[in-house]
Amino acid sequence: MTTTITVEGMTCGHCEQSVEEASGVTDVTVDRESEQASVDGEANVTALVEAVEGAGYTAYA
């Protein structure tokens, strides 16, 4: 399953790790210019948003 979320404030590849480390995530592709992250896996959308926000960024589905 692929989920797309909006992520504000990501500026580098290291920032993307906050999404990759969420439980159930198998792959993440981030387009920092459009502020979109496409996440593959069985992760709950709420868990993805919480993981990103826990790392200090703004996220919403």
All heavy atoms as TSV, in Angstrom:
chain	resi	resn	atom	element	x	y	z
A	1	MET	N	N	0.840	-1.171	0.000
A	1	MET	CA	C	0.000	0.000	0.000
A	1	MET	C	C	0.891	1.242	0.000
A	1	MET	O	O	1.867	1.314	0.738
A	1	MET	CB	C	-0.885	-0.024	1.243
A	1	MET	CG	C	-1.736	1.198	1.398
A	1	MET	SD	S	-2.937	0.987	2.726
A	1	MET	CE	C	-2.250	2.085	3.917
A	2	THR	N	N	0.567	2.207	-0.824
A	2	THR	CA	C	1.306	3.465	-0.875
A	2	THR	C	C	0.434	4.591	-0.328
A	2	THR	O	O	-0.721	4.715	-0.712
A	2	THR	CB	C	1.738	3.804	-2.315
A	2	THR	OG1	O	2.567	2.756	-2.794
A	2	THR	CG2	C	2.510	5.108	-2.359
A	3	THR	N	N	1.005	5.362	0.568
A	3	THR	CA	C	0.316	6.500	1.176
A	3	THR	C	C	1.127	7.749	0.883
A	3	THR	O	O	2.352	7.728	1.000
A	3	THR	CB	C	0.215	6.315	2.703
A	3	THR	OG1	O	-0.455	5.082	2.975
A	3	THR	CG2	C	-0.542	7.454	3.340
A	4	THR	N	N	0.469	8.824	0.506
A	4	THR	CA	C	1.160	10.088	0.273
A	4	THR	C	C	0.768	11.062	1.375
A	4	THR	O	O	-0.414	11.237	1.663
A	4	THR	CB	C	0.801	10.669	-1.103
A	4	THR	OG1	O	1.179	9.723	-2.106
A	4	THR	CG2	C	1.537	11.980	-1.341
A	5	ILE	N	N	1.791	11.654	1.993
A	5	ILE	CA	C	1.549	12.667	3.020
A	5	ILE	C	C	2.310	13.932	2.643
A	5	ILE	O	O	3.287	13.882	1.905
A	5	ILE	CB	C	1.961	12.184	4.427
A	5	ILE	CG1	C	3.451	11.838	4.493
A	5	ILE	CG2	C	1.109	11.029	4.882
A	5	ILE	CD1	C	3.962	11.515	5.886
A	6	THR	N	N	1.841	15.040	3.151
A	6	THR	CA	C	2.519	16.317	2.959
A	6	THR	C	C	3.427	16.544	4.152
A	6	THR	O	O	3.005	16.363	5.293
A	6	THR	CB	C	1.502	17.463	2.838
A	6	THR	OG1	O	0.664	17.199	1.715
A	6	THR	CG2	C	2.191	18.807	2.656
A	7	VAL	N	N	4.676	16.918	3.876
A	7	VAL	CA	C	5.660	17.138	4.928
A	7	VAL	C	C	6.302	18.495	4.692
A	7	VAL	O	O	6.910	18.730	3.650
A	7	VAL	CB	C	6.741	16.042	4.921
A	7	VAL	CG1	C	7.741	16.292	6.031
A	7	VAL	CG2	C	6.119	14.665	5.055
A	8	GLU	N	N	6.173	19.380	5.660
A	8	GLU	CA	C	6.753	20.711	5.539
A	8	GLU	C	C	8.039	20.797	6.354
A	8	GLU	O	O	8.098	20.312	7.481
A	8	GLU	CB	C	5.759	21.757	6.036
A	8	GLU	CG	C	4.494	21.806	5.212
A	8	GLU	CD	C	3.456	22.756	5.776
A	8	GLU	OE1	O	3.624	23.252	6.896
A	8	GLU	OE2	O	2.460	22.988	5.071
A	9	GLY	N	N	9.075	21.373	5.775
A	9	GLY	CA	C	10.301	21.643	6.501
A	9	GLY	C	C	11.441	20.675	6.262
A	9	GLY	O	O	12.522	20.872	6.797
A	10	MET	N	N	11.238	19.621	5.480
A	10	MET	CA	C	12.337	18.693	5.195
A	10	MET	C	C	13.298	19.344	4.224
A	10	MET	O	O	12.891	19.872	3.195
A	10	MET	CB	C	11.816	17.389	4.603
A	10	MET	CG	C	11.257	16.469	5.599
A	10	MET	SD	S	11.011	14.828	4.883
A	10	MET	CE	C	10.442	13.975	6.312
A	11	THR	N	N	14.586	19.299	4.553
A	11	THR	CA	C	15.579	19.958	3.710
A	11	THR	C	C	16.701	19.039	3.264
A	11	THR	O	O	17.540	19.450	2.473
A	11	THR	CB	C	16.198	21.150	4.460
A	11	THR	OG1	O	16.777	20.673	5.676
A	11	THR	CG2	C	15.148	22.210	4.769
A	12	CYS	N	N	16.755	17.798	3.773
A	12	CYS	CA	C	17.859	16.917	3.407
A	12	CYS	C	C	17.440	15.458	3.535
A	12	CYS	O	O	16.398	15.137	4.095
A	12	CYS	CB	C	19.076	17.187	4.293
A	12	CYS	SG	S	18.813	16.763	6.016
A	13	GLY	N	N	18.290	14.569	3.035
A	13	GLY	CA	C	18.037	13.146	3.108
A	13	GLY	C	C	17.951	12.634	4.535
A	13	GLY	O	O	17.189	11.713	4.830
A	14	HIS	N	N	18.716	13.216	5.427
A	14	HIS	CA	C	18.673	12.796	6.831
A	14	HIS	C	C	17.272	13.020	7.408
A	14	HIS	O	O	16.800	12.222	8.219
A	14	HIS	CB	C	19.723	13.562	7.642
A	14	HIS	CG	C	19.741	13.198	9.079
A	14	HIS	ND1	N	20.222	11.991	9.529
A	14	HIS	CD2	C	19.311	13.871	10.171
A	14	HIS	CE1	C	20.097	11.949	10.844
A	14	HIS	NE2	N	19.547	13.077	11.254
A	15	CYS	N	N	16.626	14.069	6.980
A	15	CYS	CA	C	15.273	14.370	7.454
A	15	CYS	C	C	14.298	13.241	7.093
A	15	CYS	O	O	13.357	12.968	7.824
A	15	CYS	CB	C	14.759	15.663	6.832
A	15	CYS	SG	S	15.746	17.128	7.166
A	16	GLU	N	N	14.530	12.605	5.973
A	16	GLU	CA	C	13.635	11.556	5.499
A	16	GLU	C	C	13.635	10.345	6.424
A	16	GLU	O	O	12.674	9.583	6.449
A	16	GLU	CB	C	14.032	11.131	4.094
A	16	GLU	CG	C	13.891	12.250	3.089
A	16	GLU	CD	C	14.498	11.907	1.740
A	16	GLU	OE1	O	14.680	10.712	1.440
A	16	GLU	OE2	O	14.793	12.849	0.984
A	17	GLN	N	N	14.677	10.149	7.190
A	17	GLN	CA	C	14.764	8.998	8.078
A	17	GLN	C	C	13.637	8.972	9.099
A	17	GLN	O	O	13.244	7.907	9.549
A	17	GLN	CB	C	16.111	8.955	8.781
A	17	GLN	CG	C	17.229	8.567	7.849
A	17	GLN	CD	C	18.564	8.539	8.562
A	17	GLN	OE1	O	18.818	9.330	9.459
A	17	GLN	NE2	N	19.406	7.616	8.162
A	18	SER	N	N	13.104	10.116	9.471
A	18	SER	CA	C	12.008	10.140	10.436
A	18	SER	C	C	10.796	9.392	9.904
A	18	SER	O	O	10.063	8.766	10.663
A	18	SER	CB	C	11.627	11.569	10.800
A	18	SER	OG	O	11.226	12.286	9.662
A	19	VAL	N	N	10.592	9.437	8.598
A	19	VAL	CA	C	9.493	8.694	7.990
A	19	VAL	C	C	9.875	7.227	7.852
A	19	VAL	O	O	9.093	6.334	8.155
A	19	VAL	CB	C	9.113	9.282	6.611
A	19	VAL	CG1	C	7.987	8.490	5.987
A	19	VAL	CG2	C	8.726	10.740	6.742
A	20	GLU	N	N	11.102	6.965	7.409
A	20	GLU	CA	C	11.556	5.594	7.202
A	20	GLU	C	C	11.530	4.776	8.486
A	20	GLU	O	O	11.355	3.566	8.449
A	20	GLU	CB	C	12.958	5.591	6.615
A	20	GLU	CG	C	13.014	6.154	5.218
A	20	GLU	CD	C	14.432	6.341	4.702
A	20	GLU	OE1	O	15.376	6.291	5.499
A	20	GLU	OE2	O	14.570	6.550	3.489
A	21	GLU	N	N	11.700	5.419	9.632
A	21	GLU	CA	C	11.764	4.715	10.895
A	21	GLU	C	C	10.395	4.413	11.498
A	21	GLU	O	O	10.300	3.734	12.504
A	21	GLU	CB	C	12.622	5.515	11.880
A	21	GLU	CG	C	14.071	5.550	11.445
A	21	GLU	CD	C	14.927	6.487	12.271
A	21	GLU	OE1	O	14.401	7.174	13.168
A	21	GLU	OE2	O	16.135	6.534	12.006
A	22	ALA	N	N	9.328	4.886	10.887
A	22	ALA	CA	C	7.985	4.597	11.391
A	22	ALA	C	C	7.682	3.113	11.203
A	22	ALA	O	O	8.072	2.498	10.203
A	22	ALA	CB	C	6.945	5.442	10.662
A	23	SER	N	N	7.016	2.531	12.154
A	23	SER	CA	C	6.680	1.115	12.117
A	23	SER	C	C	5.827	0.786	10.899
A	23	SER	O	O	4.865	1.482	10.596
A	23	SER	CB	C	5.925	0.739	13.381
A	23	SER	OG	O	5.556	-0.606	13.365
A	24	GLY	N	N	6.188	-0.265	10.172
A	24	GLY	CA	C	5.419	-0.708	9.019
A	24	GLY	C	C	5.852	-0.106	7.703
A	24	GLY	O	O	5.316	-0.447	6.655
A	25	VAL	N	N	6.856	0.757	7.707
A	25	VAL	CA	C	7.316	1.399	6.474
A	25	VAL	C	C	8.372	0.522	5.811
A	25	VAL	O	O	9.323	0.075	6.451
A	25	VAL	CB	C	7.898	2.796	6.771
A	25	VAL	CG1	C	8.552	3.388	5.533
A	25	VAL	CG2	C	6.810	3.709	7.288
A	26	THR	N	N	8.204	0.253	4.508
A	26	THR	CA	C	9.198	-0.522	3.769
A	26	THR	C	C	10.015	0.337	2.815
A	26	THR	O	O	11.142	-0.008	2.495
A	26	THR	CB	C	8.529	-1.665	2.975
A	26	THR	OG1	O	7.541	-1.122	2.105
A	26	THR	CG2	C	7.868	-2.658	3.911
A	27	ASP	N	N	9.456	1.468	2.348
A	27	ASP	CA	C	10.187	2.349	1.434
A	27	ASP	C	C	9.548	3.735	1.458
A	27	ASP	O	O	8.343	3.864	1.628
A	27	ASP	CB	C	10.144	1.792	0.009
A	27	ASP	CG	C	11.053	2.546	-0.940
A	27	ASP	OD1	O	12.169	2.923	-0.530
A	27	ASP	OD2	O	10.652	2.777	-2.089
A	28	VAL	N	N	10.390	4.756	1.304
A	28	VAL	CA	C	9.909	6.137	1.280
A	28	VAL	C	C	10.572	6.876	0.131
A	28	VAL	O	O	11.771	6.762	-0.082
A	28	VAL	CB	C	10.254	6.880	2.598
A	28	VAL	CG1	C	9.822	8.332	2.521
A	28	VAL	CG2	C	9.630	6.200	3.783
A	29	THR	N	N	9.780	7.639	-0.599
A	29	THR	CA	C	10.305	8.540	-1.615
A	29	THR	C	C	9.804	9.933	-1.270
A	29	THR	O	O	8.595	10.145	-1.153
A	29	THR	CB	C	9.815	8.144	-3.022
A	29	THR	OG1	O	10.187	6.791	-3.273
A	29	THR	CG2	C	10.409	9.048	-4.073
A	30	VAL	N	N	10.734	10.857	-1.058
A	30	VAL	CA	C	10.358	12.215	-0.678
A	30	VAL	C	C	10.747	13.178	-1.788
A	30	VAL	O	O	11.858	13.138	-2.300
A	30	VAL	CB	C	11.045	12.628	0.646
A	30	VAL	CG1	C	10.733	14.078	0.974
A	30	VAL	CG2	C	10.619	11.717	1.782
A	31	ASP	N	N	9.807	14.030	-2.155
A	31	ASP	CA	C	10.074	15.131	-3.074
A	31	ASP	C	C	10.028	16.390	-2.219
A	31	ASP	O	O	8.950	16.912	-1.914
A	31	ASP	CB	C	9.026	15.172	-4.177
A	31	ASP	CG	C	9.278	16.274	-5.190
A	31	ASP	OD1	O	10.048	17.215	-4.884
A	31	ASP	OD2	O	8.715	16.193	-6.291
A	32	ARG	N	N	11.208	16.836	-1.782
A	32	ARG	CA	C	11.260	17.977	-0.871
A	32	ARG	C	C	10.739	19.263	-1.510
A	32	ARG	O	O	10.193	20.120	-0.832
A	32	ARG	CB	C	12.678	18.149	-0.329
A	32	ARG	CG	C	13.064	17.019	0.625
A	32	ARG	CD	C	14.430	17.220	1.232
A	32	ARG	NE	N	15.523	17.169	0.282
A	32	ARG	CZ	C	16.191	16.077	-0.037
A	32	ARG	NH1	N	15.871	14.927	0.519
A	32	ARG	NH2	N	17.177	16.119	-0.896
A	33	GLU	N	N	10.887	19.392	-2.816
A	33	GLU	CA	C	10.418	20.592	-3.499
A	33	GLU	C	C	8.896	20.711	-3.439
A	33	GLU	O	O	8.359	21.792	-3.205
A	33	GLU	CB	C	10.885	20.583	-4.957
A	33	GLU	CG	C	10.589	21.868	-5.689
A	33	GLU	CD	C	11.205	21.886	-7.073
A	33	GLU	OE1	O	12.406	21.568	-7.197
A	33	GLU	OE2	O	10.473	22.209	-8.026
A	34	SER	N	N	8.201	19.591	-3.633
A	34	SER	CA	C	6.735	19.614	-3.587
A	34	SER	C	C	6.198	19.299	-2.192
A	34	SER	O	O	4.993	19.329	-1.977
A	34	SER	CB	C	6.140	18.635	-4.591
A	34	SER	OG	O	6.402	17.303	-4.185
A	35	GLU	N	N	7.109	18.994	-1.259
A	35	GLU	CA	C	6.768	18.674	0.131
A	35	GLU	C	C	5.843	17.469	0.230
A	35	GLU	O	O	4.921	17.431	1.043
A	35	GLU	CB	C	6.167	19.889	0.844
A	35	GLU	CG	C	7.131	21.054	0.918
A	35	GLU	CD	C	6.598	22.230	1.705
A	35	GLU	OE1	O	5.382	22.513	1.651
A	35	GLU	OE2	O	7.413	22.872	2.391
A	36	GLN	N	N	6.098	16.448	-0.600
A	36	GLN	CA	C	5.296	15.234	-0.594
A	36	GLN	C	C	6.182	14.025	-0.293
A	36	GLN	O	O	7.303	13.935	-0.785
A	36	GLN	CB	C	4.630	15.014	-1.955
A	36	GLN	CG	C	3.663	16.100	-2.355
A	36	GLN	CD	C	2.398	16.062	-1.538
A	36	GLN	OE1	O	1.740	15.050	-1.432
A	36	GLN	NE2	N	2.055	17.189	-0.939
A	37	ALA	N	N	5.652	13.106	0.505
A	37	ALA	CA	C	6.342	11.852	0.785
A	37	ALA	C	C	5.416	10.716	0.401
A	37	ALA	O	O	4.263	10.664	0.845
A	37	ALA	CB	C	6.708	11.747	2.260
A	38	SER	N	N	5.896	9.800	-0.452
A	38	SER	CA	C	5.158	8.601	-0.810
A	38	SER	C	C	5.748	7.462	0.002
A	38	SER	O	O	6.943	7.183	-0.091
A	38	SER	CB	C	5.292	8.299	-2.302
A	38	SER	OG	O	4.693	9.326	-3.051
A	39	VAL	N	N	4.910	6.829	0.810
A	39	VAL	CA	C	5.365	5.823	1.755
A	39	VAL	C	C	4.746	4.483	1.389
A	39	VAL	O	O	3.524	4.359	1.283
A	39	VAL	CB	C	4.963	6.212	3.193
A	39	VAL	CG1	C	5.509	5.218	4.185
A	39	VAL	CG2	C	5.422	7.628	3.522
A	40	ASP	N	N	5.598	3.460	1.197
A	40	ASP	CA	C	5.135	2.098	0.934
A	40	ASP	C	C	5.180	1.299	2.221
A	40	ASP	O	O	6.121	1.431	3.001
A	40	ASP	CB	C	6.018	1.410	-0.108
A	40	ASP	CG	C	5.897	2.038	-1.484
A	40	ASP	OD1	O	4.808	2.547	-1.804
A	40	ASP	OD2	O	6.888	2.017	-2.220
A	41	GLY	N	N	4.192	0.460	2.401
A	41	GLY	CA	C	4.162	-0.405	3.571
A	41	GLY	C	C	2.779	-0.429	4.191
A	41	GLY	O	O	1.815	0.070	3.627
A	42	GLU	N	N	2.703	-1.018	5.359
A	42	GLU	CA	C	1.433	-1.174	6.053
A	42	GLU	C	C	1.277	-0.189	7.203
A	42	GLU	O	O	0.466	-0.398	8.096
A	42	GLU	CB	C	1.312	-2.612	6.566
A	42	GLU	CG	C	1.315	-3.653	5.461
A	42	GLU	CD	C	0.205	-3.433	4.429
A	42	GLU	OE1	O	-0.946	-3.125	4.824
A	42	GLU	OE2	O	0.488	-3.542	3.229
A	43	ALA	N	N	2.062	0.868	7.217
A	43	ALA	CA	C	2.009	1.843	8.304
A	43	ALA	C	C	0.688	2.595	8.294
A	43	ALA	O	O	0.173	2.964	7.246
A	43	ALA	CB	C	3.174	2.819	8.194
A	44	ASN	N	N	0.175	2.825	9.462
A	44	ASN	CA	C	-1.025	3.611	9.669
A	44	ASN	C	C	-0.698	5.075	9.361
A	44	ASN	O	O	0.352	5.568	9.751
A	44	ASN	CB	C	-1.428	3.413	11.138
A	44	ASN	CG	C	-2.587	4.248	11.559
A	44	ASN	OD1	O	-2.590	5.467	11.415
A	44	ASN	ND2	N	-3.577	3.594	12.113
A	45	VAL	N	N	-1.592	5.788	8.685
A	45	VAL	CA	C	-1.351	7.188	8.326
A	45	VAL	C	C	-1.089	8.028	9.574
A	45	VAL	O	O	-0.198	8.874	9.584
A	45	VAL	CB	C	-2.535	7.770	7.524
A	45	VAL	CG1	C	-2.364	9.264	7.299
A	45	VAL	CG2	C	-2.687	7.050	6.204
A	46	THR	N	N	-1.817	7.771	10.627
A	46	THR	CA	C	-1.626	8.523	11.869
A	46	THR	C	C	-0.216	8.303	12.408
A	46	THR	O	O	0.442	9.243	12.859
A	46	THR	CB	C	-2.668	8.103	12.923
A	46	THR	OG1	O	-3.973	8.340	12.394
A	46	THR	CG2	C	-2.495	8.883	14.210
A	47	ALA	N	N	0.285	7.067	12.343
A	47	ALA	CA	C	1.633	6.758	12.817
A	47	ALA	C	C	2.678	7.474	11.976
A	47	ALA	O	O	3.687	7.951	12.500
A	47	ALA	CB	C	1.877	5.251	12.802
A	48	LEU	N	N	2.454	7.578	10.672
A	48	LEU	CA	C	3.393	8.280	9.800
A	48	LEU	C	C	3.454	9.759	10.161
A	48	LEU	O	O	4.537	10.327	10.299
A	48	LEU	CB	C	2.980	8.132	8.334
A	48	LEU	CG	C	3.049	6.730	7.751
A	48	LEU	CD1	C	2.447	6.729	6.352
A	48	LEU	CD2	C	4.462	6.214	7.740
A	49	VAL	N	N	2.295	10.377	10.319
A	49	VAL	CA	C	2.244	11.796	10.666
A	49	VAL	C	C	2.916	12.019	12.024
A	49	VAL	O	O	3.707	12.949	12.187
A	49	VAL	CB	C	0.790	12.313	10.658
A	49	VAL	CG1	C	0.686	13.707	11.252
A	49	VAL	CG2	C	0.240	12.301	9.229
A	50	GLU	N	N	2.637	11.155	13.000
A	50	GLU	CA	C	3.240	11.294	14.325
A	50	GLU	C	C	4.756	11.142	14.273
A	50	GLU	O	O	5.481	11.859	14.968
A	50	GLU	CB	C	2.635	10.279	15.290
A	50	GLU	CG	C	1.211	10.622	15.691
A	50	GLU	CD	C	0.560	9.562	16.556
A	50	GLU	OE1	O	1.165	8.503	16.811
A	50	GLU	OE2	O	-0.585	9.801	16.980
A	51	ALA	N	N	5.261	10.218	13.444
A	51	ALA	CA	C	6.708	10.020	13.319
A	51	ALA	C	C	7.375	11.267	12.761
A	51	ALA	O	O	8.422	11.701	13.248
A	51	ALA	CB	C	7.010	8.815	12.434
A	52	VAL	N	N	6.771	11.860	11.752
A	52	VAL	CA	C	7.331	13.060	11.139
A	52	VAL	C	C	7.255	14.247	12.103
A	52	VAL	O	O	8.227	14.978	12.279
A	52	VAL	CB	C	6.608	13.385	9.810
A	52	VAL	CG1	C	7.068	14.712	9.253
A	52	VAL	CG2	C	6.858	12.266	8.799
A	53	GLU	N	N	6.118	14.407	12.737
A	53	GLU	CA	C	5.969	15.517	13.677
A	53	GLU	C	C	6.863	15.343	14.900
A	53	GLU	O	O	7.374	16.317	15.448
A	53	GLU	CB	C	4.508	15.684	14.068
A	53	GLU	CG	C	3.692	16.216	12.900
A	53	GLU	CD	C	2.241	16.504	13.237
A	53	GLU	OE1	O	1.727	15.985	14.240
A	53	GLU	OE2	O	1.628	17.267	12.466
A	54	GLY	N	N	7.096	14.095	15.304
A	54	GLY	CA	C	7.993	13.821	16.419
A	54	GLY	C	C	9.427	14.217	16.112
A	54	GLY	O	O	10.227	14.468	17.015
A	55	ALA	N	N	9.751	14.255	14.831
A	55	ALA	CA	C	11.089	14.660	14.399
A	55	ALA	C	C	11.179	16.169	14.195
A	55	ALA	O	O	12.236	16.683	13.807
A	55	ALA	CB	C	11.474	13.932	13.111
A	56	GLY	N	N	10.073	16.878	14.432
A	56	GLY	CA	C	10.125	18.335	14.373
A	56	GLY	C	C	9.598	18.952	13.090
A	56	GLY	O	O	9.798	20.147	12.847
A	57	TYR	N	N	8.919	18.191	12.268
A	57	TYR	CA	C	8.377	18.708	11.015
A	57	TYR	C	C	6.860	18.738	11.087
A	57	TYR	O	O	6.256	18.089	11.926
A	57	TYR	CB	C	8.832	17.846	9.829
A	57	TYR	CG	C	10.307	17.685	9.776
A	57	TYR	CD1	C	10.912	16.533	10.262
A	57	TYR	CD2	C	11.122	18.700	9.304
A	57	TYR	CE1	C	12.290	16.387	10.254
A	57	TYR	CE2	C	12.501	18.564	9.292
A	57	TYR	CZ	C	13.069	17.413	9.770
A	57	TYR	OH	O	14.431	17.270	9.764
A	58	THR	N	N	6.242	19.450	10.174
A	58	THR	CA	C	4.787	19.482	10.073
A	58	THR	C	C	4.373	18.484	9.013
A	58	THR	O	O	4.950	18.466	7.926
A	58	THR	CB	C	4.303	20.894	9.690
A	58	THR	OG1	O	4.758	21.807	10.686
A	58	THR	CG2	C	2.796	20.952	9.591
A	59	ALA	N	N	3.384	17.655	9.328
A	59	ALA	CA	C	2.927	16.654	8.368
A	59	ALA	C	C	1.417	16.499	8.457
A	59	ALA	O	O	0.826	16.692	9.521
A	59	ALA	CB	C	3.593	15.321	8.643
A	60	TYR	N	N	0.816	16.172	7.331
A	60	TYR	CA	C	-0.612	15.857	7.309
A	60	TYR	C	C	-0.909	15.036	6.079
A	60	TYR	O	O	-0.186	15.059	5.094
A	60	TYR	CB	C	-1.468	17.112	7.400
A	60	TYR	CG	C	-1.086	18.241	6.479
A	60	TYR	CD1	C	-1.644	18.371	5.218
A	60	TYR	CD2	C	-0.154	19.194	6.878
A	60	TYR	CE1	C	-1.292	19.405	4.381
A	60	TYR	CE2	C	0.204	20.241	6.055
A	60	TYR	CZ	C	-0.361	20.348	4.800
A	60	TYR	OH	O	-0.002	21.379	3.978
A	61	ALA	N	N	-2.000	14.281	6.173
A	61	ALA	CA	C	-2.392	13.391	5.072
A	61	ALA	C	C	-3.443	14.055	4.213
A	61	ALA	O	O	-4.095	14.954	4.596
A	61	ALA	CB	C	-2.954	12.096	5.632
